Amino acid sequence: MLRLKTYATSVPLVLALVVGGMSVSGCATKKYVDEQIATVTGQVGAADAKASDALQRADAANAAAQAAAADARTANQRLDQLTPRVDTIEQRSARMPRN
């Protein structure tokens, strides 16, 4: 009988401890979750803006590089056209006697 009384008095105590422990651990409230989501959403938005900016800058750099390559091709073509003329002038000056 003594065991039954001890058991009967310990059950409510254990039950109170379990319920108290669960209430202390707490669940996230909707407000808390919304605040956390808003923070993360803001960070994602900032990262997206930085990525968009970087993409625009990369596109601009690519366009500038392509324009520079086109200019270089044009300069090379002009140089190729001038090379025979320079060779001709050099050959003429080599034939002429120097005084």
Backbone torsions as a table, in degrees:
resi	resn	phi	psi	omega
1	MET	NA	-35.4	180.0
2	LEU	-63.9	-37.5	178.6
3	ARG	-64.6	-39.8	179.8
4	LEU	-64.7	-39.9	177.7
5	LYS	-66.5	-41.7	179.6
6	THR	-63.8	-42.0	179.1
7	TYR	-65.5	-42.5	-178.5
8	ALA	-66.1	-33.2	179.4
9	THR	-83.4	-24.2	-178.9
10	SER	-83.0	-25.4	-179.9
11	VAL	-61.8	-50.3	179.2
12	PRO	-62.6	-34.6	179.1
13	LEU	-65.8	-45.2	178.6
14	VAL	-64.6	-41.7	178.9
15	LEU	-62.3	-41.7	178.4
16	ALA	-65.4	-39.5	177.7
17	LEU	-65.2	-41.8	179.9
18	VAL	-64.9	-48.0	180.0
19	VAL	-63.8	-41.0	178.2
20	GLY	-64.3	-41.8	178.5
21	GLY	-63.6	-39.3	178.8
22	MET	-68.6	-37.2	-179.1
23	SER	-72.6	-30.5	178.4
24	VAL	-72.4	-37.2	-179.7
25	SER	-63.9	-35.2	172.5
26	GLY	67.6	154.8	174.9
27	CYS	-111.6	155.5	179.1
28	ALA	-71.4	132.2	177.1
29	THR	-82.3	163.4	179.7
30	LYS	-62.8	-38.6	179.8
31	LYS	-62.9	-44.2	179.4
32	TYR	-62.2	-45.6	179.9
33	VAL	-62.7	-43.4	178.6
34	ASP	-61.0	-39.5	178.6
35	GLU	-64.6	-42.9	-179.9
36	GLN	-66.4	-41.2	178.8
37	ILE	-65.4	-40.2	178.5
38	ALA	-62.2	-39.6	178.5
39	THR	-63.7	-47.6	-179.4
40	VAL	-65.7	-40.1	178.8
41	THR	-61.7	-41.1	176.8
42	GLY	-62.5	-41.2	179.0
43	GLN	-66.8	-39.9	178.2
44	VAL	-65.2	-41.1	178.2
45	GLY	-62.2	-42.0	178.7
46	ALA	-64.9	-42.2	178.8
47	ALA	-65.1	-38.5	178.6
48	ASP	-65.0	-40.9	178.6
49	ALA	-64.0	-42.0	178.2
50	LYS	-64.8	-40.1	179.5
51	ALA	-65.9	-40.7	178.3
52	SER	-63.9	-42.2	178.2
53	ASP	-62.2	-44.2	179.7
54	ALA	-63.7	-38.5	179.1
55	LEU	-65.8	-41.9	178.0
56	GLN	-63.7	-41.9	179.2
57	ARG	-66.0	-38.9	178.3
58	ALA	-65.2	-40.8	177.9
59	ASP	-63.8	-40.8	178.5
60	ALA	-64.7	-42.1	178.7
61	ALA	-64.8	-38.7	178.2
62	ASN	-64.3	-43.4	178.8
63	ALA	-63.0	-41.3	178.2
64	ALA	-64.5	-39.9	179.1
65	ALA	-65.5	-40.3	178.6
66	GLN	-66.3	-39.2	177.4
67	ALA	-64.8	-40.9	178.2
68	ALA	-64.8	-38.2	178.0
69	ALA	-65.4	-39.7	178.2
70	ALA	-65.5	-41.7	177.3
71	ASP	-62.4	-40.4	179.4
72	ALA	-64.9	-40.6	177.6
73	ARG	-62.4	-43.1	178.7
74	THR	-62.4	-44.1	179.0
75	ALA	-62.9	-40.3	178.2
76	ASN	-64.8	-38.9	178.4
77	GLN	-64.3	-42.9	178.5
78	ARG	-65.0	-39.9	178.1
79	LEU	-63.6	-41.1	177.8
80	ASP	-62.6	-34.1	178.6
81	GLN	-72.8	-34.2	-177.3
82	LEU	-81.5	-24.1	-176.1
83	THR	-57.1	-47.1	178.6
84	PRO	-62.1	-36.6	179.0
85	ARG	-63.6	-43.7	179.5
86	VAL	-64.4	-41.2	178.3
87	ASP	-60.9	-41.7	179.5
88	THR	-63.2	-44.8	179.6
89	ILE	-63.4	-39.5	178.9
90	GLU	-65.6	-40.0	179.7
91	GLN	-66.2	-39.5	178.4
92	ARG	-63.7	-44.2	-178.1
93	SER	-68.6	-26.8	178.3
94	ALA	-73.4	-31.6	-179.5
95	ARG	-77.1	-29.2	-177.2
96	MET	-75.1	133.0	178.5
97	PRO	-74.8	145.9	178.1
98	ARG	-94.2	139.1	179.2
99	ASN	-97.6	NA	NA
